[in-house]
Amino acid sequence: MQLDPVILSRIQFAFVISFHIIFPAFTIGLAAWLATIEGARLFTGNALYRRVFDFWLKVFAVSFGMGVVSGIVMAFQFGTNWSVLAAKTGAIQGPLLGYEGFTAFLLEATFFGVMLLGRERVSPRSYFVACCMVSLGTMFSSFWILANNSWMQVPLGHEIIDGKIVPADWMQIVLGPVQMVRWPHMLLAAFLTSAMCVAATGAWYTLRNVHRDEGRVMLHWGLALVALLIPVQLYVGHLTGLYVLKHQPAKFAAIEARWKNEQPASEVLIAWPDEANERNLFAITVPKLGSMIASGNWTSAEVGLESFPKEDRPPVLIPFFGFRIMVGMGLVMLAVSWFGNLLRWRGTLETKRWFLWCTYLSFPTGFIAVLTGWYTAEVGRQPWVVYGLLRTKDAVTPSLTTGDVAFSLAGYVLVYAVVYSFGLYYIYCLLRDGPSADANSLPAGSATGNRPLAFAGHPDTATGRTGGQEP
C-alpha cells in the first residue's frame, strides 16, 4: 500500500471520525436517558431519580463537549483534504450540514444551558421540557448526518450540471428509503450503547457495594432497555442489509466474502479472506444459508465479487470482519440483557456476582458495534466516496502532498492522545466516584454561562482527592 495523499487523507478522516463517533453514540442515548429519568422524578417525586440524573448529567456535559470539539475538527477536513468532494457535492452536502446547525445545534445550545444552570431558575416542568429538547436536538443532529451519509452511500434525488452534483428532489435526498432505514439503525445503536454503559455502571457499583440504590436503578433500567431494543435493532439491521444487497451488491459480496456467483449460496460464518487468490482460508460455512439470509429462500442465486471489475471492488477484510464483530456485539448484548432480566424476575440479579462481572465487562459492546458498523459501511463503499458518481481518489484536494497529510495526521494523533486521554480519564473519575448522596449538593456554585463545565465538579472532587487524601 502506497502512502500517497489519498490513503493518508482516508486514514486521517478515519482516525478523527473514530474518536468523534463514540461521543455522539454515547450522548444521543444518554440525553434520552436523562430526559426519561427526569420525567420519572417529576412524576414520582422520588429523590433517588434526582441523584441518578445529576450524576449522569455531569458525565453527559463532559462527553457532549468532547463530541462537539471533535466534530468541528472533522468538518474542516472537507476543505483541507477533500476540496473536490466539497466543490462537486457542496450544493447537497452544504445545506444538509447547515440544517443540522439550524435545528439540532440551536436546540442543544439553547436548552443545554438550562439543563446545566437552570434547575433553580425555571419550573420543574420547564426543566423537563429543556431535557426533552436537548434529547430531540441530539436526534436531529444524527438525522442530518445520516441523511448526508446515506446520500453518499446511495445517491438519490440529484442531477449533474456542469460536472457538479446538484439537488433535484430534496424529499428523496432527506427522506429517501435508505435514510429511513439507516437513521433508526443509528439511533437504536446509540440507545443501546448508552443503556449498556448505564447497566455496566450499575453492575460496577453493586460489585463494589457502593451507591446501592442508584446502582440498582442503573442496572435494572439499563438491562430492561437493552432487552427491549436489541431485537428491534437486529430486525432493522436486517433491513439495512437488504438495502446493501439491492443498491451496493459489491459491498454485500465483500461482507459475505463471496468470490464466485453461487446458487444456492452458502453462508461463511468465519474465515480468513485471501484477497490475492480470491478465496477463503479456514472457512466454516453453512450450505444454502447465504441464499436464505439474502433473498428469503434456500435456492436463490447470489452475486459474487467476480461479477464486478476489480477496480470497482471494495476491500474484503475489513467489511467481512467488521460486520461479524458488529453482529457478535449485538448477540452479546442480547444474551446479557435477556439473561439479566431473567435473573431480575427471579430476584437474584444483584446476588450473582459472576453475572454482574459479565455486565460490567460488556460496557464497550455498544461502542465496538458502532465503530465496526461504520467501518463496514464506509470501507465497503470503496472505491467510491459518492457511490457510483465520484471515486475517492478523484475527490481529494489536488494540491495536497504526502508530507502535508503526514504532518497533519501526526498532529491530530498527538493532540488527540493528550486531550482525549485527560477527557476520558476525567469521565472515568466521575464514574468511579459515583452519585452524590445529597441531591442538592451539586458543584454548580462556580458554574456560570462562561464556565459551564465547572458543573462537572472541581478536579480534586472528580478524581476523588479531597483534603489532601488519596482515594
N, C-alpha and C positions, 0 to 999 in steps of 0.2 A: 504494500500500500504506500503510494507516494504522498508525502505530506505537503500537498500543494495548498493554495489558499482556499479551495473548495472544501477539502476534507477537514482542514483546520477550522474553518468557519462553522462547519457542521458540528465538529467536536465542541467548539466553544458554545454554540447555541444549545447543544445537548447538555453541557455542563451547567449552564445558567438555568435552563428550564427545569433540570432535575432538582436543583436547590429550590427553585421558586414553587414548583407544583406541590411540594409536600406541605407548604403552608396554606394555600387555598384549600387543598384537600382536607386539611385539618380544620380550618376556621369556618368553612361553609357548614360543615356538620356541627361544629361547636357553637356557632351562632344560633342554629336551630335548637340545640340542646339548652342553651341559655334562655331562649325565649320560652321553651317548654317548662323548664324548672321555675322560671319567674312566674309563669302562668299558674303553676301548681301552688306556689307560695301565695299568690294573690287570691286564689280560690279557697285555699285551706287556712291561710294564716300561719302555717307551720314554720317556725324559726329555723328548723333544720334545713329546709329548702333554701332559705336565705343564706345560710352558711355555705352550702354547696354552690349556690350561684356566685357569691362573692369570691369564692376560691377560683372557680373556673373563669371568671371574668378577668382576673389577673393574668392567667395563662393566655387567655384569648387576646388581651391587649398586647402582650409581647409578641405573640405569634402573628397577629394581624400587622403589626409594624414591620416585622421582618419580611412578611409576604409582600407588602407594598413596596419596600425598598428593592427587593429582588425583581419585582415585576417592572418597575421603572427602568432598571438596568437592561432587562431583557428587550424592552421595546426599542431601545436605542440601536440595537443591532440591525433593525430593518434599514436604517440609514447608513450605518457604518459598513456592514458586511453584505447586506442583501439589497443594495440600491436598485438593481434591475428588477427584482421582485416588487419592490415598492413602486417603481415607475410604471410597471406593466399592470399591476393589480391594485394600485392605490385608490382607484375610483370605487372599488368594492371594499377592500380591507380598511381603508381610512375611515369611512363612515361607520363601519362596524365597531372599530375601536373607539371612535368618538361617541357612539351611542352608549358604550359601556361607561364612559365618563359622565354623560348627561343623566344617566339613570342610576347605575349601580354606585358610582363614586359619590354622586350627590346624596343619595340616601345614607350611605355609610358615613360620609364625612359629617353630615348634619346630625344624625341620631346617635352615632358612636360617642360623640361628646356628651350627650345626655346620659348614655349608659355609664360613662366613666365618672362624670362630675355632677349629674343632675338628680340623683335619687332624692336628696333632701330639698330640691328646688321645684319639683313637679309632683303631681298627684301620683299615687300608685298605678292608677290605670294608664296615665300618660307615660309613665316609665315603662310599663309593659308594652305599650304601643311602640315606644322607641326600640325596645328589644326586637320586636317583630319586624320593624322597618330595617334594622341592621341585618337581620337574617334574610329578609327579602332582597336587600341590596347585594349581599354575597351571592344569592342565587341569580340575580340579574347579571352580575359580573360573569358568572360561569356560562350563562346563556349566550352572551355576546361573544365570548371567547370560543365557545363551541360552535357558534354559527360561523365564525371566521374559519376555524379549523375544518369544520365539516364541508364548507365550500371548497377548501383546498383539497380535501380528500375526494369529494365528488362534486365538481363544479356544475352548478345549475343556474338558470336564470341570467345568463350573461350573453354578450356578443363581443366580437373582436372588431375594433375600429382603429385603423392606422397602427396596427400592431399592439394596441393596448386592449386589455380586457375590461369591459365596462358593464355596468348593471343594465339588464333589460327587464327583469322581473324580480323586484325586491321580496315578494312573498315567497318565491322559490328559493331565494338566497337565505332568507331569515327563517322561514317556516317550512322548508323542504322536508321530504320524508326521512332523509338521512339524519338531519338535525334533530328531528323529533324522536329519534331512537337514541342517538348518541348523547344528547343532553341529559335525559333521565338516567342513562347509564353512568354518566359522570356524577350526577347529583347523588345517586344511590351509593356510588363508591365513596363519596365524601362523607355521607351519613354513616356508612359502615366503618370508615377509618376512625371517625371521632368516637363512635359508640364503642369500638374495641379499645380505644385509649381510655375512655371513661371506665369501662369494665375492668381493664387491667389495673388502673389506678386503685379502684375499689378493692381488687384482689390483693394488691400490694399492701394496702393499709390493714386489711384483715390478717394477712400473714404476719405483719409486724405488730399486730394487736394495738394499733393506734387509730384514732378517728373512726371508731367502730360504727357509729351511727351514720356518719357521712359516707364511709366506705360501703356500707350496706346499700344505701341509695344508689351509689355509682355502680356497684356490682350488679344489683338486681335490674336496674333500669337499662344499663348498657347491654347486658345479655339478652334481655327481653327485646330490645330494639333490633339487635343483630339477628336474633332468631326470626323476627317478623320480616325483616328486609332482605335477608340473604336469598330466600327462594325467589323473591321478585327480581333480585339482581341477576340471578342465574338465568331466568327467563329472558330478561331484557338483554343480557349478554348474548343469548342465542339469537335474538332478533338482530343484534349488531353484527353477528357473524353472517347472517343471511344477506345483509346489505353488502358486506365484503364479497361474498360469493357472487352476487349479482353485478356489482359495479367494479370490483377490483379482483378479478379471478386470479391474476398472477400473485397477488398478496395472499389470497386464500390457499393457493397451491404451496406457497412458501411456508405458511403457517403449518400446513399438513406435511411438509417435506415430501410432497408428491411429485416425483420427477417425470413419471410417464402417465399418459392417459390410462385410466383404469375403468373397467366395467365388469363386475361391481368393484367399488373402491374399498380397499382396506383402510383401517384407521391405525396410524402409527402412534402408539401410546408413548413410547420413548425410543430414542435412537441417537446416534451421532451423525448428523448430516455431513456427508463428504461432498462439498460443492465442486471440487476439482474433477471428480469422477462421476458426479451426478448419481449418487447412491447413498443409502443409509447404512451405517455400520452399527452392529449390535442392536438391531431393531427388534422391538416387541410390538407385534401388530395383531389386530383383530379383524379377520376377514369380513367383508361386507359392511362393517360398522361405519366406515367412512361415507358410503352412499347413504346410509340411514341418517346420519347426522346432518349431512349437507342437503339432501333432497327429500328426506322423509320416506324413502323406500329402500329396499335392500338390493336392488339391481340396477340403479341408475348409473350412468356414465359420468365420471368426474374428470375435470381437466387437470393435466399435469403441466409442469414447467416447460416441457418440451414443445408445448403449443405456442410459446412466446419467444420472440427473438432474444438472444442473450443480452442485448443492450437494453431490453425492456424488463428484464427480470430483477426483482429485489433480492437483496441478500437473504439467505435462508436461516443461518444460525440464530440470529437474534430474534426474528419473529417466531421461529419454532420453539425455542426455549422460553422466550418471554411469555408467549401465550400459555404454555404449560405451567409456568410458575404462577401466573396470574390465576389460572383456574385452581391450582393447588392451594393458593392462599384462600380462595373462596371456599374450598372444601374444608379447610382448617377452621374458618370462621363458622361454617355450618355445623361442624362437629362440636366445637367448643360451646356455641350458643345453645344448641338443642340439648346437649347433654347437661349443660349448666341449668337450663330451665327444668329438666327432669329432676335434677338434684334439688332445685328450689321447690318444686312441687312436693318432693318427699321430705322437705325440711332439713336437708343435710348439706346444703350448698356451702355454708360457712365453716363446716367441720371437716371437709375433705381437702386436706392441705395439698395433696398431690394435684387435685383439680385446680385449686387456687394458683398453684405454680404454673400449670398449663395456661390458665387465663392470663396471668401476669406476663408470661413469656410470649403470648400471642399478640402483644400490643403492636408490633410492627407489621402485622399481616396486611392491614389496610394500605399502609404506605407502600409496601412491596408490590401489592396488587396494582395500585395506581401507576407506579413507575414502570413496571413491566408491561402493563396495558398500553401506556403511551409509547414505550419503545416499540412494541409490536405494531402499533398503528403508524408511527412515523417512519421507522426503518422499512416496514412493509410497503410504504408508499413509494419508495425509491424505485427508479431514478428520477421521479417527478417531485417537484415542490408544489405545483398545482397539477393535479393528476390529469395526464393526457394533454395538457396545454403548455406547460413550462417545465423544462428539465432543471434539476437542481444545479447542474454545472453551468447553466446559462443564466442563473438568477443571481449569482454572486457579483459583488462590486468589481468591475473590470480592473480598476487601478490597484487593487489590493496585491500586496506581495506576501510571500510566505513569512518573511520576517515581521511584517506588520501584524499579522494574525497571531503568530507565535508570541510576540511581545504582549499583545492584549490578553491572550489566553493565560499566559503566565501571571499577568497582573490580576485577572479575575480569580485564579486559583489561590494566589497569595492573600488577597483581600478577603475572599470568602472563607478561607481557612481560619483567619483571625476573627472576623466579625461573627461568623456563624458558630464558631467554637464557643465564644463567650455567650452568644444568644442562647444556644441550645443548653449550655451549662446552667444559665440563669433559669431557664424553664425547668430543667431537672431539679434545681434547688427549690423552686416554687412547689413542684410536685412532691418532693421529699418532705418539705415542712408541713404541707397539708393545710386544711382549712383552719381558720381562726375559731377558737372556742366561743368568742363573742361576736355575734353578727354585726355589732356596731363598732367593732374595733379595727376597721379597715384603715390602712395607712393613707388615707386620702387627704389628710390635712395639708400636706405640702403639694398636692396636685392642683394645678391651675390649667387654664387654657394654654399657657405657654409651656407647661411641663406636665402633659397628661400622663406620661409613662411613670411618673412618680407614684401613680396609683398602684403600681405593682409592688411598691414597698422599698424601703431602704435596703441597699445591698447587704448590710450586715444582717438584717432580718431575713432577707431572701435566702441567704446562704447559711442560715442557722447560727450565726455568730453574734451573740448578744452579750453585753457586759464583759467582753474580752474572753469568753469561754468558747472552747472548741466543741463541736457537736459530738 
